[in-house]
Amino acid sequence: MAGEKVLVVDDDYSLRKGYVEYLKMMGYEAEEAEDGEVALEKIKSTPYRIVLADLQMPRIDGLELLRRHKKYHLFDAPIDVIIITAYGDIEKAVKALKLGAYDFLTKPVQYEELDMLFRRCLEKQNLESRIEELKEIVNLYEMSKAIGSLMELDSLLELILQFACDTLQAEKGTVMLYDHHTGELEVRTLRGEISGLSPGVRIGMGEGIAGAVAKGKEPILIDRNMKTSPRFRNIEELREVHTAIGMPLVTKGELVGVLTLYRMEDERANISSGMRTVDIQSARARKAFLQRELNLLTIFAAQAATAIENASLFKNLEEEKEKIAKIFTLMSDGSAVIDSESNILMLNRTAEGFFNLNIKECMGKNFFNRPGGGSWSGSGRS
């Protein structure tokens, strides 16, 4: 567990330096702050895993630091606070535990005890992280089952986008399908208003984020730095976007479409997440997509592409079935379709009049027996 970033907060210079030097010797990337106010500024920009804070400090003390640190911590990695207290402050230390502190140490701090407590804390964090990853995998499996059972294409596309946005906490997103006849992408569904995009809009290969993704059949992750690059700086859809991710939908090596998700520059964002709404602070809402999220979306995209292909095939079959049925119904010759057991599957209008039957009444009945009993006349057999 060496190499983890930790922060030591204590207004006593000599004690603070002692903790920092010991933690560095144990392999931690230890930094220091002389009070809670300085610590909060550091927490904004650095993904610390543990904050070791003295209880009694000027300006912002250990308890106040504990109350505030989570809203300043803008990273996905967990952060825990360990309090240092004097024997006379045990009551306050217990209060710190109730406020969410991982544990507390009493002065004078034994370095061996400090190291052991840090190790336990990091083990707890890693276990929680693995549990969270397992939950995501289970959720992904449930999502895959849901989209795999849906055959209506438009409803499927809306569900895919909803799942992707909710899981990755993206405010906006689009699903575009690839048209093999024109070589273009067509916007089929979207969440939120996105500059230059609306249902039915067509995008050429290499055009915009989705076009670039489709052309290379590789995901593209766009952050603030990439937005200023010559390749992306003039793309209209990125005007109010903080970060975006474009994921190709590919099955059996063939491009099906592109899924694009956006996190916006809004001051605050209400992001739907299942049955609840999470109110996210501005910086939290504007965070970049992480590699873990990219990996999760890659797995989901593979399942989504297969579901889209199946739904598209089903839609094509339904359309062909309707065409055939229409042609069959309007044929001038009387015709019937029966199965291997001579049950009537289809009967056109001419045959209906010829046999003086009602189609609805005779469907599924044996062709060689009248629905009410008795045999068909010899001239009626075909």
BATI-623359 format. One line per field, with one value per residue (C-alpha): residue number from 1; residue in three letters; x, y, z. Coordinates in nm, 3 decimals. Layout:
! residues N
num	c(NUM / ...)
residu	c(ALA / ...)
c1	c(X / ...)
c2	c(Y / ...)
c3	c(Z / ...)
//
This chain:
! residues 382
num	c(1 / 2 / 3 / 4 / 5 / 6 / 7 / 8 / 9 / 10 / 11 / 12 / 13 / 14 / 15 / 16 / 17 / 18 / 19 / 20 / 21 / 22 / 23 / 24 / 25 / 26 / 27 / 28 / 29 / 30 / 31 / 32 / 33 / 34 / 35 / 36 / 37 / 38 / 39 / 40 / 41 / 42 / 43 / 44 / 45 / 46 / 47 / 48 / 49 / 50 / 51 / 52 / 53 / 54 / 55 / 56 / 57 / 58 / 59 / 60 / 61 / 62 / 63 / 64 / 65 / 66 / 67 / 68 / 69 / 70 / 71 / 72 / 73 / 74 / 75 / 76 / 77 / 78 / 79 / 80 / 81 / 82 / 83 / 84 / 85 / 86 / 87 / 88 / 89 / 90 / 91 / 92 / 93 / 94 / 95 / 96 / 97 / 98 / 99 / 100 / 101 / 102 / 103 / 104 / 105 / 106 / 107 / 108 / 109 / 110 / 111 / 112 / 113 / 114 / 115 / 116 / 117 / 118 / 119 / 120 / 121 / 122 / 123 / 124 / 125 / 126 / 127 / 128 / 129 / 130 / 131 / 132 / 133 / 134 / 135 / 136 / 137 / 138 / 139 / 140 / 141 / 142 / 143 / 144 / 145 / 146 / 147 / 148 / 149 / 150 / 151 / 152 / 153 / 154 / 155 / 156 / 157 / 158 / 159 / 160 / 161 / 162 / 163 / 164 / 165 / 166 / 167 / 168 / 169 / 170 / 171 / 172 / 173 / 174 / 175 / 176 / 177 / 178 / 179 / 180 / 181 / 182 / 183 / 184 / 185 / 186 / 187 / 188 / 189 / 190 / 191 / 192 / 193 / 194 / 195 / 196 / 197 / 198 / 199 / 200 / 201 / 202 / 203 / 204 / 205 / 206 / 207 / 208 / 209 / 210 / 211 / 212 / 213 / 214 / 215 / 216 / 217 / 218 / 219 / 220 / 221 / 222 / 223 / 224 / 225 / 226 / 227 / 228 / 229 / 230 / 231 / 232 / 233 / 234 / 235 / 236 / 237 / 238 / 239 / 240 / 241 / 242 / 243 / 244 / 245 / 246 / 247 / 248 / 249 / 250 / 251 / 252 / 253 / 254 / 255 / 256 / 257 / 258 / 259 / 260 / 261 / 262 / 263 / 264 / 265 / 266 / 267 / 268 / 269 / 270 / 271 / 272 / 273 / 274 / 275 / 276 / 277 / 278 / 279 / 280 / 281 / 282 / 283 / 284 / 285 / 286 / 287 / 288 / 289 / 290 / 291 / 292 / 293 / 294 / 295 / 296 / 297 / 298 / 299 / 300 / 301 / 302 / 303 / 304 / 305 / 306 / 307 / 308 / 309 / 310 / 311 / 312 / 313 / 314 / 315 / 316 / 317 / 318 / 319 / 320 / 321 / 322 / 323 / 324 / 325 / 326 / 327 / 328 / 329 / 330 / 331 / 332 / 333 / 334 / 335 / 336 / 337 / 338 / 339 / 340 / 341 / 342 / 343 / 344 / 345 / 346 / 347 / 348 / 349 / 350 / 351 / 352 / 353 / 354 / 355 / 356 / 357 / 358 / 359 / 360 / 361 / 362 / 363 / 364 / 365 / 366 / 367 / 368 / 369 / 370 / 371 / 372 / 373 / 374 / 375 / 376 / 377 / 378 / 379 / 380 / 381 / 382)
residu	c(MET / ALA / GLY / GLU / LYS / VAL / LEU / VAL / VAL / ASP / ASP / ASP / TYR / SER / LEU / ARG / LYS / GLY / TYR / VAL / GLU / TYR / LEU / LYS / MET / MET / GLY / TYR / GLU / ALA / GLU / GLU / ALA / GLU / ASP / GLY / GLU / VAL / ALA / LEU / GLU / LYS / ILE / LYS / SER / THR / PRO / TYR / ARG / ILE / VAL / LEU / ALA / ASP / LEU / GLN / MET / PRO / ARG / ILE / ASP / GLY / LEU / GLU / LEU / LEU / ARG / ARG / HIS / LYS / LYS / TYR / HIS / LEU / PHE / ASP / ALA / PRO / ILE / ASP / VAL / ILE / ILE / ILE / THR / ALA / TYR / GLY / ASP / ILE / GLU / LYS / ALA / VAL / LYS / ALA / LEU / LYS / LEU / GLY / ALA / TYR / ASP / PHE / LEU / THR / LYS / PRO / VAL / GLN / TYR / GLU / GLU / LEU / ASP / MET / LEU / PHE / ARG / ARG / CYS / LEU / GLU / LYS / GLN / ASN / LEU / GLU / SER / ARG / ILE / GLU / GLU / LEU / LYS / GLU / ILE / VAL / ASN / LEU / TYR / GLU / MET / SER / LYS / ALA / ILE / GLY / SER / LEU / MET / GLU / LEU / ASP / SER / LEU / LEU / GLU / LEU / ILE / LEU / GLN / PHE / ALA / CYS / ASP / THR / LEU / GLN / ALA / GLU / LYS / GLY / THR / VAL / MET / LEU / TYR / ASP / HIS / HIS / THR / GLY / GLU / LEU / GLU / VAL / ARG / THR / LEU / ARG / GLY / GLU / ILE / SER / GLY / LEU / SER / PRO / GLY / VAL / ARG / ILE / GLY / MET / GLY / GLU / GLY / ILE / ALA / GLY / ALA / VAL / ALA / LYS / GLY / LYS / GLU / PRO / ILE / LEU / ILE / ASP / ARG / ASN / MET / LYS / THR / SER / PRO / ARG / PHE / ARG / ASN / ILE / GLU / GLU / LEU / ARG / GLU / VAL / HIS / THR / ALA / ILE / GLY / MET / PRO / LEU / VAL / THR / LYS / GLY / GLU / LEU / VAL / GLY / VAL / LEU / THR / LEU / TYR / ARG / MET / GLU / ASP / GLU / ARG / ALA / ASN / ILE / SER / SER / GLY / MET / ARG / THR / VAL / ASP / ILE / GLN / SER / ALA / ARG / ALA / ARG / LYS / ALA / PHE / LEU / GLN / ARG / GLU / LEU / ASN / LEU / LEU / THR / ILE / PHE / ALA / ALA / GLN / ALA / ALA / THR / ALA / ILE / GLU / ASN / ALA / SER / LEU / PHE / LYS / ASN / LEU / GLU / GLU / GLU / LYS / GLU / LYS / ILE / ALA / LYS / ILE / PHE / THR / LEU / MET / SER / ASP / GLY / SER / ALA / VAL / ILE / ASP / SER / GLU / SER / ASN / ILE / LEU / MET / LEU / ASN / ARG / THR / ALA / GLU / GLY / PHE / PHE / ASN / LEU / ASN / ILE / LYS / GLU / CYS / MET / GLY / LYS / ASN / PHE / PHE / ASN / ARG / PRO / GLY / GLY / GLY / SER / TRP / SER / GLY / SER / GLY / ARG / SER)
c1	c(0.000 / 0.303 / 0.286 / -0.059 / -0.102 / -0.166 / -0.195 / -0.078 / -0.254 / -0.112 / -0.023 / 0.269 / 0.564 / 0.783 / 0.505 / 0.387 / 0.738 / 0.784 / 0.466 / 0.551 / 0.906 / 0.794 / 0.519 / 0.763 / 1.001 / 0.713 / 0.662 / 0.370 / 0.359 / 0.309 / 0.235 / 0.165 / -0.063 / -0.038 / -0.415 / -0.755 / -0.796 / -0.474 / -0.570 / -0.904 / -0.729 / -0.493 / -0.779 / -0.941 / -0.652 / -0.496 / -0.653 / -0.541 / -0.647 / -0.598 / -0.592 / -0.424 / -0.549 / -0.492 / -0.813 / -0.707 / -0.594 / -0.649 / -0.902 / -1.040 / -0.992 / -1.005 / -1.381 / -1.462 / -1.217 / -1.399 / -1.736 / -1.617 / -1.365 / -1.608 / -1.760 / -1.410 / -1.288 / -1.352 / -1.210 / -1.364 / -1.104 / -1.225 / -1.075 / -1.071 / -0.984 / -0.791 / -0.799 / -0.512 / -0.630 / -0.502 / -0.628 / -0.851 / -1.028 / -1.158 / -1.517 / -1.446 / -1.270 / -1.587 / -1.783 / -1.539 / -1.616 / -1.986 / -1.911 / -1.741 / -1.378 / -1.219 / -1.047 / -0.845 / -0.502 / -0.412 / -0.098 / 0.184 / 0.134 / 0.323 / 0.457 / 0.403 / 0.038 / 0.012 / 0.144 / -0.088 / -0.391 / -0.304 / -0.272 / -0.609 / -0.771 / -0.634 / -0.736 / -1.089 / -1.091 / -0.967 / -1.231 / -1.504 / -1.373 / -1.388 / -1.741 / -1.843 / -1.692 / -1.884 / -2.205 / -2.136 / -2.079 / -2.406 / -2.588 / -2.430 / -2.550 / -2.904 / -2.893 / -2.772 / -3.063 / -3.309 / -3.185 / -3.138 / -3.505 / -3.634 / -3.706 / -3.869 / -3.576 / -3.666 / -3.753 / -3.429 / -3.219 / -3.384 / -3.320 / -2.954 / -2.898 / -3.081 / -2.873 / -2.546 / -2.620 / -2.742 / -2.453 / -2.179 / -2.360 / -2.363 / -2.606 / -2.643 / -2.591 / -2.678 / -2.717 / -2.650 / -2.699 / -2.483 / -2.659 / -2.476 / -2.639 / -2.526 / -2.218 / -2.353 / -2.456 / -2.811 / -2.908 / -3.182 / -3.222 / -3.066 / -3.085 / -3.074 / -3.017 / -2.684 / -2.562 / -2.602 / -2.766 / -3.129 / -3.316 / -3.278 / -2.958 / -2.698 / -2.325 / -2.056 / -1.769 / -1.494 / -1.732 / -1.769 / -1.703 / -1.930 / -1.793 / -1.435 / -1.531 / -1.710 / -1.421 / -1.163 / -1.400 / -1.219 / -1.345 / -1.247 / -1.219 / -1.225 / -1.118 / -1.056 / -0.712 / -0.837 / -1.120 / -0.859 / -0.679 / -0.709 / -0.911 / -1.191 / -1.179 / -1.435 / -1.690 / -2.015 / -2.144 / -1.846 / -1.920 / -2.071 / -1.918 / -1.657 / -1.571 / -1.714 / -1.672 / -1.757 / -1.796 / -1.834 / -2.113 / -1.958 / -2.068 / -1.893 / -1.647 / -1.923 / -2.013 / -2.370 / -2.358 / -2.198 / -2.289 / -2.171 / -2.195 / -2.134 / -2.061 / -2.143 / -1.995 / -2.310 / -2.264 / -2.484 / -2.635 / -2.923 / -2.837 / -3.096 / -2.966 / -3.220 / -3.505 / -3.326 / -3.181 / -2.829 / -2.752 / -2.387 / -2.166 / -2.028 / -1.674 / -1.799 / -2.039 / -1.763 / -1.514 / -1.355 / -1.444 / -1.213 / -1.047 / -1.266 / -1.576 / -1.436 / -1.383 / -1.736 / -1.884 / -1.681 / -1.842 / -2.187 / -2.139 / -2.065 / -2.392 / -2.582 / -2.448 / -2.565 / -2.908 / -2.939 / -2.842 / -3.099 / -3.370 / -3.285 / -3.305 / -3.636 / -3.769 / -3.661 / -3.825 / -4.146 / -4.146 / -4.086 / -4.358 / -4.601 / -4.509 / -4.557 / -4.885 / -5.013 / -4.917 / -5.068 / -5.393 / -5.438 / -5.357 / -5.636 / -5.587 / -5.730 / -5.444 / -5.397 / -5.087 / -5.100 / -4.851 / -4.730 / -5.045 / -5.272 / -5.367 / -5.449 / -5.182 / -5.289 / -5.591 / -5.630 / -5.948 / -6.013 / -5.992 / -6.210 / -6.486 / -6.440 / -6.484 / -6.738 / -6.531 / -6.438 / -6.059 / -6.064 / -6.281 / -6.077 / -5.720 / -5.538 / -5.813 / -5.748 / -5.775 / -5.955 / -6.229 / -6.484 / -6.446 / -6.786 / -6.721 / -6.754 / -6.519 / -6.441 / -6.592 / -6.362 / -6.351 / -6.235 / -5.916 / -5.585)
c2	c(0.000 / 0.224 / 0.527 / 0.642 / 1.016 / 1.127 / 1.466 / 1.558 / 1.858 / 1.996 / 2.348 / 2.207 / 2.225 / 1.966 / 1.709 / 1.765 / 1.718 / 1.404 / 1.242 / 1.340 / 1.205 / 0.877 / 0.828 / 0.901 / 0.646 / 0.393 / 0.461 / 0.705 / 1.026 / 1.248 / 1.620 / 1.869 / 2.160 / 2.386 / 2.415 / 2.307 / 2.599 / 2.518 / 2.149 / 2.215 / 2.402 / 2.109 / 1.859 / 2.040 / 1.961 / 1.638 / 1.290 / 1.211 / 0.875 / 0.964 / 1.292 / 1.282 / 1.587 / 1.726 / 1.799 / 2.136 / 2.389 / 2.761 / 2.886 / 2.550 / 2.270 / 1.895 / 1.865 / 2.143 / 1.994 / 1.664 / 1.832 / 2.009 / 1.781 / 1.567 / 1.856 / 1.982 / 1.637 / 1.626 / 1.283 / 0.938 / 0.775 / 0.752 / 0.974 / 0.906 / 1.132 / 1.009 / 1.244 / 1.305 / 1.405 / 1.459 / 1.243 / 1.525 / 1.546 / 1.189 / 1.314 / 1.526 / 1.231 / 1.023 / 1.309 / 1.297 / 0.928 / 1.010 / 1.272 / 1.007 / 0.993 / 0.654 / 0.641 / 0.850 / 0.838 / 0.981 / 1.180 / 1.098 / 0.906 / 0.581 / 0.560 / 0.183 / 0.235 / 0.510 / 0.281 / -0.005 / 0.228 / 0.363 / 0.009 / -0.094 / 0.217 / 0.157 / -0.209 / -0.099 / 0.148 / -0.113 / -0.360 / -0.097 / -0.019 / -0.387 / -0.416 / -0.110 / -0.259 / -0.583 / -0.383 / -0.211 / -0.546 / -0.681 / -0.366 / -0.405 / -0.764 / -0.658 / -0.383 / -0.628 / -0.860 / -0.572 / -0.440 / -0.791 / -0.871 / -0.557 / -0.589 / -0.253 / -0.053 / 0.302 / 0.196 / -0.002 / 0.297 / 0.517 / 0.255 / 0.216 / 0.591 / 0.611 / 0.329 / 0.479 / 0.833 / 0.715 / 0.473 / 0.720 / 1.028 / 1.209 / 1.498 / 1.457 / 1.194 / 1.064 / 0.735 / 0.742 / 0.449 / 0.379 / 0.375 / 0.121 / 0.259 / 0.621 / 0.568 / 0.825 / 0.829 / 0.930 / 1.074 / 0.841 / 0.948 / 1.202 / 1.326 / 1.701 / 1.975 / 1.948 / 2.214 / 2.107 / 1.771 / 1.662 / 1.346 / 1.280 / 1.484 / 1.297 / 1.303 / 1.208 / 0.974 / 1.172 / 1.459 / 1.566 / 1.335 / 1.053 / 1.069 / 1.045 / 0.749 / 0.576 / 0.627 / 0.475 / 0.228 / 0.327 / 0.515 / 0.880 / 1.052 / 1.432 / 1.649 / 2.022 / 1.997 / 1.799 / 2.051 / 2.311 / 2.078 / 2.152 / 1.833 / 1.924 / 2.297 / 2.394 / 2.123 / 2.297 / 2.022 / 2.073 / 2.440 / 2.390 / 2.049 / 1.991 / 1.638 / 1.383 / 1.020 / 0.861 / 0.483 / 0.279 / 0.022 / -0.269 / -0.630 / -0.902 / -0.637 / -0.429 / -0.076 / -0.048 / 0.305 / 0.541 / 0.622 / 0.963 / 1.093 / 1.447 / 1.611 / 1.979 / 2.302 / 2.386 / 2.540 / 2.270 / 1.959 / 1.734 / 1.390 / 1.116 / 0.795 / 0.514 / 0.616 / 0.910 / 1.246 / 1.332 / 1.700 / 1.734 / 2.031 / 2.217 / 2.080 / 1.728 / 1.744 / 1.861 / 1.584 / 1.396 / 1.041 / 0.789 / 0.484 / 0.259 / 0.422 / 0.386 / 0.013 / -0.024 / 0.158 / -0.060 / -0.375 / -0.217 / -0.096 / -0.449 / -0.574 / -0.274 / -0.325 / -0.687 / -0.586 / -0.314 / -0.556 / -0.810 / -0.544 / -0.415 / -0.766 / -0.822 / -0.494 / -0.588 / -0.929 / -0.769 / -0.528 / -0.812 / -1.015 / -0.724 / -0.686 / -1.056 / -1.061 / -0.762 / -0.919 / -1.251 / -1.086 / -0.899 / -1.193 / -1.266 / -1.642 / -1.807 / -1.922 / -2.077 / -2.148 / -2.451 / -2.609 / -2.970 / -3.071 / -2.904 / -2.617 / -2.290 / -2.021 / -1.775 / -1.738 / -1.460 / -1.274 / -1.469 / -1.801 / -1.659 / -1.580 / -1.908 / -2.117 / -1.879 / -1.852 / -1.589 / -1.567 / -1.497 / -1.805 / -2.055 / -1.950 / -2.242 / -2.490 / -2.798 / -2.710 / -3.033 / -2.994 / -2.719 / -2.510 / -2.638 / -3.001 / -3.200 / -3.228 / -2.975 / -3.050 / -3.213 / -2.901 / -2.697 / -2.891 / -2.744)
c3	c(0.000 / -0.020 / -0.246 / -0.132 / -0.089 / 0.270 / 0.438 / 0.789 / 0.946 / 1.272 / 1.389 / 1.592 / 1.351 / 1.519 / 1.560 / 1.204 / 1.063 / 1.270 / 1.137 / 0.777 / 0.791 / 0.946 / 0.687 / 0.405 / 0.551 / 0.542 / 0.172 / 0.176 / -0.029 / 0.275 / 0.258 / 0.534 / 0.628 / 0.932 / 0.988 / 0.857 / 0.620 / 0.435 / 0.440 / 0.268 / -0.013 / -0.063 / -0.057 / -0.352 / -0.585 / -0.455 / -0.427 / -0.071 / 0.070 / 0.438 / 0.629 / 0.971 / 1.161 / 1.510 / 1.697 / 1.844 / 1.578 / 1.512 / 1.253 / 1.137 / 1.389 / 1.336 / 1.389 / 1.142 / 0.892 / 0.930 / 0.865 / 0.551 / 0.382 / 0.180 / -0.011 / -0.099 / -0.204 / -0.580 / -0.664 / -0.693 / -0.466 / -0.104 / 0.167 / 0.542 / 0.836 / 1.141 / 1.441 / 1.686 / 2.032 / 2.382 / 2.667 / 2.788 / 2.451 / 2.433 / 2.436 / 2.129 / 1.966 / 2.010 / 1.854 / 1.561 / 1.512 / 1.499 / 1.233 / 1.019 / 1.127 / 1.063 / 1.404 / 1.650 / 1.811 / 2.150 / 2.220 / 2.241 / 1.916 / 1.877 / 1.521 / 1.502 / 1.598 / 1.337 / 1.062 / 1.161 / 1.162 / 0.816 / 0.680 / 0.822 / 0.680 / 0.329 / 0.340 / 0.429 / 0.138 / -0.109 / 0.009 / -0.030 / -0.379 / -0.481 / -0.342 / -0.543 / -0.860 / -0.799 / -0.759 / -1.091 / -1.261 / -1.117 / -1.232 / -1.575 / -1.593 / -1.500 / -1.762 / -2.027 / -1.951 / -1.976 / -2.309 / -2.449 / -2.402 / -2.577 / -2.950 / -3.024 / -3.163 / -3.058 / -2.703 / -2.687 / -2.792 / -2.528 / -2.262 / -2.364 / -2.338 / -2.005 / -1.855 / -1.982 / -1.857 / -1.516 / -1.460 / -1.560 / -1.422 / -1.755 / -1.795 / -2.171 / -2.437 / -2.784 / -2.965 / -3.338 / -3.573 / -3.876 / -4.215 / -4.433 / -4.749 / -4.707 / -4.489 / -4.237 / -3.874 / -3.785 / -3.445 / -3.320 / -2.957 / -2.721 / -2.364 / -2.312 / -2.567 / -2.749 / -2.991 / -3.354 / -3.272 / -3.284 / -3.387 / -3.759 / -3.801 / -4.007 / -3.939 / -4.189 / -4.108 / -3.933 / -3.854 / -3.489 / -3.197 / -3.316 / -3.669 / -3.540 / -3.321 / -3.610 / -3.847 / -3.612 / -3.438 / -3.118 / -2.810 / -2.770 / -2.433 / -2.456 / -2.163 / -2.136 / -2.296 / -2.597 / -2.649 / -2.747 / -2.992 / -3.367 / -3.411 / -3.168 / -3.087 / -3.356 / -3.281 / -3.191 / -2.962 / -2.728 / -2.667 / -2.319 / -2.247 / -1.980 / -2.083 / -2.326 / -2.417 / -2.751 / -2.765 / -3.087 / -3.093 / -3.276 / -3.312 / -3.513 / -3.632 / -3.792 / -3.684 / -3.555 / -3.418 / -3.165 / -2.804 / -2.681 / -2.323 / -2.197 / -1.863 / -1.879 / -1.744 / -1.543 / -1.199 / -1.052 / -1.206 / -1.106 / -1.236 / -1.235 / -1.083 / -1.073 / -0.841 / -0.683 / -0.787 / -0.679 / -0.629 / -0.727 / -0.652 / -0.951 / -0.950 / -0.875 / -1.167 / -1.399 / -1.321 / -1.608 / -1.700 / -1.535 / -1.692 / -1.477 / -1.625 / -1.976 / -1.913 / -1.779 / -2.078 / -2.318 / -2.175 / -2.182 / -2.541 / -2.662 / -2.508 / -2.644 / -2.998 / -2.999 / -2.870 / -3.138 / -3.413 / -3.292 / -3.265 / -3.614 / -3.759 / -3.580 / -3.719 / -4.072 / -4.039 / -3.915 / -4.208 / -4.457 / -4.291 / -4.330 / -4.699 / -4.767 / -4.577 / -4.774 / -5.108 / -5.003 / -4.892 / -5.222 / -5.453 / -5.704 / -5.669 / -5.362 / -5.142 / -4.801 / -4.593 / -4.365 / -4.126 / -4.113 / -3.924 / -4.182 / -3.950 / -4.126 / -4.079 / -4.349 / -4.576 / -4.829 / -4.918 / -5.237 / -5.051 / -4.774 / -5.024 / -5.211 / -4.897 / -4.740 / -4.424 / -4.170 / -4.143 / -3.769 / -3.703 / -3.902 / -3.810 / -3.647 / -3.741 / -3.953 / -4.323 / -4.410 / -4.151 / -4.122 / -3.807 / -3.689 / -3.782 / -4.106 / -4.401 / -4.666 / -5.003 / -5.250 / -5.468 / -5.173 / -5.110 / -5.237)
//
